[in-house]
Amino acid sequence: MVRRVTLDDIIGLERYETIREAFRRRIIELKQHRRIGVGESITFVFENFDTVLFQIQEMMRAERIGDLDRVREEIDVYNELIPERGELSATLLIELQDSNRIRDELPKFYGIDRTTWIEFDGARVAAVFEGGRAREDKVSAVQYLRFPLGAAVPRFLAASDVKLVIDHPNYRATQSLPEETRRSLGEDLRE
């Protein structure tokens, strides 16, 4: 069973302030192995229970959310980022350097949802993007996606090379995952 964030996992605002720095340092260290640049403008951040719990806590802190119904709403929204058994989940960030050109450049990434996959041991698993985040004239700089590995999990875990691949007409890049990243993702897949 995949572990989801529940109300029991949430720390109240006052107490969170007392542990925030230590929690934040732990998540930064965790994300070092889960954040992968692919080319010059795209970064993947692989999500799990800990990264999602941190995002919820930080959202509650930033918006001073104390009402239990609002906390439950945040939990429901962010739990969607936690991968199901046999899959990886990631946030894809399109990071453009020239802020004056973002409006013109982002639409060029339209169709990235059909040209992104993970490759390992002769297998290619296409990314499944969350719908509604792109249309021909507007593309969100933040995309949510999953790699449904399913029966290929053992091959992924045993692979000597795992690559993130984007083969879009306007953006082509490939990046092998470092051993530390594969180890971290493997821990998620073994749970």
C-alpha positions, 0 to 999 in steps of 0.5 A: 500500500502506498503511503499517503499524507494524512491529517495525523502526519501534519504538524501544527504551525507553531510546532512546525516553526520549531522543527522547520530548519531541520526538516527543511535541511533533510528535504534539501538533502533528499532532493539533491538526488531527486532533482535532475536537469535534462538539457538547459531548460528542464528539470525533473523533481521526483516526488515521494511521501517526504517531498509532498509532506514538506510541500504541504507544511510549507504551503500551510506556513506560507498561507497561515492555514490552520482551518482543518478543512483547508488543511484537508484540501491541501492534503488531497491536492498534494497527495496526487503527486505521490506515486502509486505502486510501480510508478515514479512521479515527478514535477517537471519545471521549464526554467527559462532564463530570459523572463522577458521571453517566457510568454513567447518561449513557453508555447514552444514546449507544446507537445512535450507530453508526447515526447518525454520518456524514461529509458532503461535496459531496452525498455522505454516508458512514456511519461503520462502528464496531468491533463489541462496544463497545456494548449497550443497557445499556453503551456504551464512552466510546471507540469506533473507527470508519472512514469508507470513502470508496472511489470518493468520495475525489476528491469528498472532496478537492475538497469546499469543505465537509466535515462530521461529523454525528451525528443520534442522538435523544439527541445531535444535532450537526454540525461542519465540518472546518477547512481544516487538518484537511481538508488533513491528512486529504487527505495520508493519502488521497493516500498 
